[in-house]
C-alpha cells in the first residue's frame, strides 16, 4: 500500500468531465436495467479509497458490496493473480484439474465451523453457489421443498431470485419463478413480525416459522432451509437470540439441510470467518462468494461430506467455476485475513461504528434503528418513530450528501430506507472516521 494516498479529495465537480463522457458512452452501450450507485468511473483503488477518472478520491464504505474485505488491489492478491495468469488462465477443472482448486477446497473445509468431514466445490458467483446448494440438498434428501425467509437476498438466477424476498427490482417482470419455494418470517427485532420485544423476537419468530413449516409444508417434505445468518441486502439485520438455534434444531429433527448463505457476511466481515459462528450453530452447507475471491469472481459450496458425495458423478460442475486465477486470488485473500488479523480489524471497525452511529438512534428523529455487527453497519430511517414508518427519501438524501462529499455508501433494506456501511477491513481509522463524520452530519441535517 502507498501508491494511492489514503485521504478523501474532491478536485472537480461531481461527476467530473471524464466521468460524464463515459456515462454517455455507458447509456449508449449498456442496458438501462444495469443500475449505478455512483455517477463516477473508477480509475484506481487501494486500501480504503477509490480514485475516479477525473482524479477525485473517495472514501470507500461499500467495498464493492462487501467484496474487498482485504482491500482493493491487495499486493499479495495481485501478485498471486499475476503469477497464476502467467502460468495458465484456464483448463476447466472437470477436464484437467489443478492444485489451486484442491488447495482452496482444503482451506474452506477447514474454516467452516464444526468438526466434521467436508467437501467443497466452486462456481462463479454467490447466486450460483446458493443454487447449487439447493441441488445438493435435493439430491441428498430426495425431497423438493425449499424454505427461504422474509427480507432475504440470495441472487439473481432463477432459483436465486425465487429465494429472494424483495420483488422490486429483483423479481418484478421476470416470472414465473421456481416452484416449491416457501417463505417464512425472519427475526427482525426492530420490526418483529410476531410483535415481540427485541429480547423475545428470536424465540417468537422461530416458533412462528416452525409452526408455519409444519402446517404449510411438513418437515418431512423439506429438502433445505436457506438462510442468511445476518441479512445483507435486507438491511444488516442481526436475528434475535435463539432464532437460528431453534431453526437448526428443527432441521436436525426432520433431516432438513441447513444452508447458511455467507456470501455477504462471511470472510471476516463480522469479526468471525463466518457470521453463523456468532450463534454457535453448525450448518450442513455454507455458501460463499464476494469476500472469498479478494476481488475476483468465485463462489463456493462447502458441506458435510455425506451430503456432497450424494450427488451422482457429473452432477456438479461449471466451465469457469473455480477458475485457476480466481482460486489463486482466494488463497491469497485467506492468507491476508490471517496475516493482517482482519478478524480483529473487523471488531475494531465495529467499535468505531458503535461509538459514532449508535447515539443517532436516540438523538435523531429520522433514525429508527442502528445495527452493528463487526464491519457491517446500518442506519434505518423512519418518518415516524412511533409507527416505524419507513422513510426511503431520508436515506436518499443522506446517500446523496455522502456521495457529493466523496464518501461511497450503499442503500439497503426491504423498504429502501437503510444506509448500509461495509468498508474494506484494511481501512485506516482516520479515514473511516472522516467518512462517518460526513455521514453523521448528513443525518443530523435531516
C-alpha positions in Angstrom: 0.0 0.0 0.0 1.2 3.5 -0.7 0.6 4.3 -4.4 -2.8 5.8 -3.7 -3.0 8.3 -0.8 -5.5 7.3 1.8 -7.4 10.5 2.0 -10.6 12.0 0.6 -10.0 14.7 -2.0 -12.6 16.1 -4.4 -10.9 18.2 -7.2 -13.7 18.6 -9.7 -17.4 18.9 -9.7 -19.1 15.5 -9.4 -19.3 13.9 -11.8 -16.2 15.3 -13.5 -15.9 15.8 -17.3 -14.3 12.4 -18.0 -16.9 10.6 -16.0 -19.7 12.5 -17.8 -18.2 11.5 -21.1 -18.0 7.8 -20.0 -21.6 7.9 -18.7 -22.8 9.0 -22.1 -21.0 6.0 -23.6 -22.4 3.8 -20.9 -26.0 4.9 -21.8 -25.4 4.1 -25.4 -23.8 0.7 -24.8 -25.2 -0.8 -21.6 -28.9 -1.6 -20.8 -30.8 0.8 -18.5 -31.6 -2.2 -16.3 -28.0 -2.3 -15.0 -28.1 0.1 -12.1 -25.4 2.6 -10.9 -25.0 3.9 -7.4 -22.3 6.5 -8.2 -22.1 8.7 -11.4 -18.3 8.4 -11.5 -16.0 5.9 -13.2 -13.1 4.2 -11.3 -9.5 4.6 -12.3 -7.7 3.1 -9.3 -8.4 1.9 -5.8 -6.3 0.8 -2.8 -6.9 0.2 0.8 -10.0 2.3 1.8 -10.1 4.7 -1.1 -11.2 4.8 -4.8 -9.9 7.3 -7.3 -12.1 8.2 -10.3 -11.0 9.1 -13.8 -11.1 12.8 -13.0 -8.7 12.4 -10.1 -11.3 12.6 -7.3 -10.5 10.4 -4.3 -13.5 8.8 -2.4 -13.7 7.0 0.9 -15.0 3.6 0.1 -17.6 2.5 2.7 -19.1 -0.1 0.3 -16.1 -2.3 -0.6 -17.8 -3.3 -3.9 -20.7 -4.7 -1.8 -18.6 -6.5 0.8 -16.2 -8.0 -1.8 -13.0 -6.1 -1.0 -12.6 -7.3 2.6 -8.8 -7.3 2.1 -8.9 -4.1 0.2 -8.7 -3.3 -3.5 -5.5 -4.5 -5.3 -4.1 -6.0 -2.1 -0.4 -6.7 -3.1 -0.5 -10.4 -2.1 -3.7 -11.0 -4.1 -2.3 -9.0 -7.1 0.9 -11.0 -7.1 -0.9 -14.3 -6.8 -3.1 -13.4 -9.7 -0.2 -12.3 -11.9 1.8 -15.4 -11.2 -1.2 -17.7 -11.9 -2.2 -15.8 -15.1 1.4 -16.2 -16.4 1.2 -19.9 -15.8 -2.2 -20.7 -17.2 -5.6 -18.9 -17.1 -8.0 -21.8 -17.7 -8.3 -25.5 -18.2 -11.7 -26.3 -16.7 -11.3 -28.3 -13.5 -13.5 -31.1 -14.8 -11.2 -31.5 -17.8 -7.7 -31.0 -16.4 -7.7 -30.3 -12.7 -5.1 -28.1 -10.9 -3.8 -27.9 -7.4 -5.2 -24.4 -6.6 -8.8 -25.6 -6.7 -7.9 -28.5 -4.3 -5.9 -26.2 -2.0 -8.8 -23.8 -1.8 -11.3 -26.6 -1.1 -9.0 -27.8 1.7 -8.9 -24.3 3.2 -12.7 -23.9 3.2 -13.2 -27.3 4.6 -11.1 -26.4 7.5 -12.5 -22.9 8.0 -16.2 -23.7 8.1 -17.4 -24.2 11.7 -17.9 -27.7 13.1 -15.6 -30.8 13.4 -17.0 -32.9 10.6 -15.6 -34.2 7.2 -16.4 -31.7 4.4 -16.2 -31.3 0.7 -16.1 -28.0 -1.3 -16.6 -27.1 -5.0 -16.6 -23.8 -6.8 -18.8 -21.8 -9.1 -18.7 -18.2 -10.5 -20.9 -16.3 -8.1 -22.9 -16.3 -4.9 -26.1 -16.9 -6.7 -24.7 -20.0 -8.4 -23.4 -21.2 -5.0 -26.9 -20.9 -3.5 -28.5 -22.6 -6.5 -26.1 -25.5 -6.3 -26.5 -25.8 -2.5 -30.2 -26.4 -3.2 -29.3 -29.0 -5.8 -27.1 -30.9 -3.3 -29.8 -30.8 -0.7 -32.5 -32.1 -3.0 -30.2 -34.9 -4.3 -29.2 -35.9 -0.7 -32.7 -35.9 0.8 -34.8 -36.9 -2.2 -37.1 -34.0 -1.3 -38.1 -30.9 -3.2 -39.4 -28.2 -0.9 -37.1 -25.3 0.0 -37.7 -22.8 2.7 -36.4 -19.2 2.5 -37.1 -16.1 4.7 -38.5 -12.7 4.6 -36.1 -9.8 3.7 -33.7 -12.3 2.2 -31.5 -11.8 -0.9 -29.9 -14.9 -2.5 -29.1 -13.7 -6.0 -30.5 -13.1 -9.5 -30.6 -16.5 -11.1 -34.0 -18.3 -11.4 -33.5 -20.1 -8.0 -31.7 -17.1 -6.5 -34.5 -14.6 -7.2 -37.1 -17.2 -6.2 -35.5 -17.4 -2.8 -35.1 -13.6 -2.6 -37.9 -11.9 -0.8 -38.0 -8.5 -2.4 -40.0 -8.2 -5.6 -38.6 -4.9 -7.0 -36.2 -4.7 -8.5 -35.1 -8.3 -8.3 -38.2 -10.3 -9.4 -40.7 -8.0 -11.0 -41.4 -8.9 -14.7 -39.2 -12.0 -14.5 -41.6 -14.7 -13.6 -42.6 -17.5 -13.5 -40.3 -18.3 -10.6 -39.0 -21.7 -9.4 -41.6 -23.9 -7.7 -41.6 -25.5 -4.3 -40.1 -22.4 -2.6 -41.8 -21.4 0.7 -41.2 -18.2 2.7 -41.1 -17.8 6.4 -40.7 -14.8 8.8 -37.2 -13.8 9.7 -36.3 -12.5 13.2 -36.1 -8.7 12.6 -36.1 -7.3 16.1 -36.8 -3.7 15.2 -39.7 -4.8 13.1 -40.7 -8.2 14.7 -43.4 -9.8 12.6 -44.6 -11.6 15.7 -45.0 -8.3 17.6 -42.4 -9.3 20.2 -39.8 -7.2 22.0 -36.2 -7.1 21.0 -35.4 -9.7 23.6 -38.2 -12.1 22.6 -38.2 -11.7 18.8 -35.8 -14.6 18.2 -37.9 -17.3 20.0 -41.2 -15.8 18.8 -40.3 -15.7 15.1 -38.7 -19.2 15.3 -41.9 -20.6 16.8 -43.9 -18.9 14.1 -41.7 -20.2 11.3 -41.6 -23.7 12.7 -45.4 -23.8 13.1 -45.9 -22.5 9.5 -43.4 -25.1 8.1 -45.3 -27.9 9.9 -48.7 -26.6 8.7 -47.9 -25.4 5.1 -45.3 -28.0 4.0 -44.5 -30.7 6.5 -41.0 -31.2 7.9 -40.6 -34.5 6.1 -41.0 -32.7 2.7 -38.4 -30.0 3.2 -35.1 -30.6 1.5 -33.3 -27.4 2.6 -33.7 -24.3 4.8 -31.7 -21.5 3.2 -31.0 -18.5 5.4 -28.6 -15.6 5.8 -27.3 -15.6 9.4 -27.1 -11.8 9.0 -29.2 -10.2 6.4 -27.2 -8.1 4.0 -29.3 -6.6 1.3 -32.2 -6.8 3.7 -30.6 -4.1 5.8 -27.8 -5.7 8.0 -30.4 -7.3 10.3 -29.0 -9.5 13.1 -31.6 -12.0 14.2 -32.8 -12.2 17.8 -31.0 -14.6 20.1 -32.3 -18.1 19.8 -33.7 -17.8 16.3 -31.0 -19.6 14.3 -30.6 -22.2 17.1 -34.3 -23.1 17.1 -34.4 -23.4 13.3 -31.2 -25.6 13.3 -32.7 -27.9 15.9 -35.9 -28.2 13.8 -33.7 -29.1 10.7 -31.8 -31.7 12.7 -35.0 -33.3 13.9 -36.6 -33.5 10.5 -33.5 -34.3 8.3 -33.6 -30.9 6.7 -30.3 -29.5 5.2 -29.5 -26.2 7.0 -27.8 -23.9 4.4 -26.1 -20.8 5.7 -25.7 -18.2 3.0 -22.5 -16.4 3.9 -22.0 -14.7 0.6 -22.1 -11.1 2.1 -21.5 -11.6 5.8 -18.7 -14.2 5.5 -14.9 -14.0 5.3 -14.2 -11.9 8.4 -16.8 -9.3 7.7 -18.5 -9.6 11.1 -15.3 -10.3 13.1 -15.6 -14.1 12.6 -14.7 -16.1 9.5 -18.5 -16.8 9.1 -21.4 -14.9 10.7 -23.1 -18.1 11.7 -20.3 -18.6 14.3 -21.9 -15.9 16.5 -24.8 -18.2 17.1 -22.9 -21.4 17.7 -24.9 -23.2 15.0 -23.0 -25.7 12.8 -24.6 -25.5 9.3 -24.8 -28.5 7.0 -23.8 -26.4 4.0 -22.2 -23.0 3.7 -22.3 -20.8 0.5 -19.6 -18.2 -0.1 -18.5 -15.7 -2.7 -17.8 -11.9 -2.5 -15.0 -11.6 0.0 -13.8 -15.1 -0.8 -12.1 -14.0 -4.1 -10.3 -10.9 -2.9 -11.9 -9.0 -5.8 -12.1 -11.8 -8.4 -15.3 -13.7 -9.2 -15.7 -17.0 -7.4 -18.4 -18.8 -5.4 -18.1 -21.8 -3.1 -20.3 -24.5 -1.7 -18.9 -26.3 1.4 -20.9 -29.1 3.0 -20.8 -32.2 5.0 -19.1 -35.0 3.1 -22.1 -37.4 3.1 -24.3 -34.7 1.6 -21.9 -33.5 -1.1 -21.0 -37.1 -2.1 -24.7 -37.9 -2.5 -24.7 -36.2 -5.9 -24.0 -38.5 -8.9 -20.7 -38.1 -10.8 -21.0 -35.2 -13.3 -24.0 -33.7 -11.5 -21.9 -30.8 -10.2 -19.6 -28.5 -12.2 -19.1 -25.4 -14.2 -16.9 -24.4 -17.1 -15.4 -21.4 -15.3 -16.2 -22.4 -11.7 -13.0 -22.4 -9.6 -11.0 -20.7 -12.3 -7.3 -21.0 -11.5 -6.7 -17.3 -11.3 -9.7 -16.8 -9.0 -8.5 -19.7 -6.8 -5.1 -18.1 -6.6 -6.7 -14.8 -5.5 -8.9 -16.6 -2.9 -6.0 -18.4 -1.4 -4.0 -15.2 -1.1 -7.0 -13.4 0.3 -7.4 -16.0 3.0 -3.7 -15.6 3.9 -4.2 -11.8 4.0 -7.0 -12.2 6.6 -4.7 -14.2 8.7 -1.5 -12.2 8.2 -3.2 -8.8 8.9 -5.6 -10.3 11.6 -8.6 -8.8 9.8 -10.9 -10.7 12.2 -9.7 -8.3 14.9 -9.8 -5.4 12.5 -13.5 -6.0 11.8 -14.1 -5.9 15.5 -12.3 -2.6 15.9 -14.3 -1.1 13.0 -17.4 -2.3 14.7 -16.4 -0.4 17.9 -15.9 2.8 15.8 -19.4 2.2 14.2 -21.0 1.8 17.6 -19.3 4.9 19.0 -20.2 7.1 16.1 -23.6 5.8 14.9 -25.5 4.3 17.8 -26.2 7.6 19.5 -28.0 8.7 16.4 -30.9 6.4 17.2 -31.6 8.3 20.4 -30.7 11.8 19.2 -32.2 12.0 15.6 -35.9 11.9 14.9 -35.2 10.4 11.5 -33.2 7.4 12.7 -35.3 4.4 13.8 -32.6 1.9 14.4 -28.8 1.5 14.1 -27.4 -2.0 13.7 -23.7 -3.1 14.0 -22.0 -6.4 13.8 -18.3 -6.2 13.2 -17.6 -4.3 10.0 -21.2 -4.3 8.9 -23.4 -1.4 10.0 -26.8 0.0 9.0 -28.8 3.1 9.8 -32.6 2.7 9.2 -34.6 5.8 8.6 -38.2 6.4 9.5 -40.6 9.4 9.2 -42.5 8.4 12.4 -40.6 6.7 15.2 -43.7 5.5 17.0 -45.1 3.8 13.9 -41.7 3.0 12.5 -42.8 4.3 9.1 -40.0 3.6 6.5 -38.5 6.8 5.0 -36.6 5.9 1.8 -36.4 9.6 0.9 -34.3 10.3 4.0 -32.0 7.5 3.1 -31.7 9.0 -0.4 -30.8 12.4 1.0 -28.1 11.1 3.2 -26.6 9.0 0.4 -26.7 11.9 -2.0 -24.9 14.1 0.6 -22.3 11.5 1.2 -21.7 10.9 -2.5 -21.4 14.6 -3.2 -18.7 14.9 -0.5 -16.6 11.9 -1.6 -18.0 9.1 0.5 -19.3 5.9 -1.1 -22.1 4.2 0.9 -24.9 1.8 -0.1 -28.6 1.6 0.1 -30.3 -1.5 1.5 -33.5 -2.8 3.2 -36.8 -4.2 2.0 -38.2 -0.7 2.2 -35.2 1.1 0.6 -34.8 3.1 3.8 -31.5 1.8 5.1 -28.0 3.2 4.6 -25.5 0.3 4.7 -21.8 0.6 5.5 -19.3 -2.1 4.5 -15.8 -0.7 4.4 -12.7 -2.7 3.4 -11.3 -4.3 6.6 -8.0 -2.7 5.9 -9.3 0.9 6.1 -7.4 3.2 8.4 -9.3 4.6 11.4 -8.7 8.2 10.5 -10.2 7.6 7.0 -13.1 5.7 8.5 -13.9 8.4 11.0 -13.7 11.1 8.3 -16.3 9.2 6.2 -18.6 8.6 9.2 -18.4 12.2 10.3 -19.7 13.3 6.8 -22.5 10.7 7.1 -23.4 11.8 10.6 -23.6 15.5 9.6 -25.9 14.5 6.7 -28.1 12.5 9.1 -28.3 15.3 11.7 -29.2 17.8 8.9 -32.4 15.9 8.3 
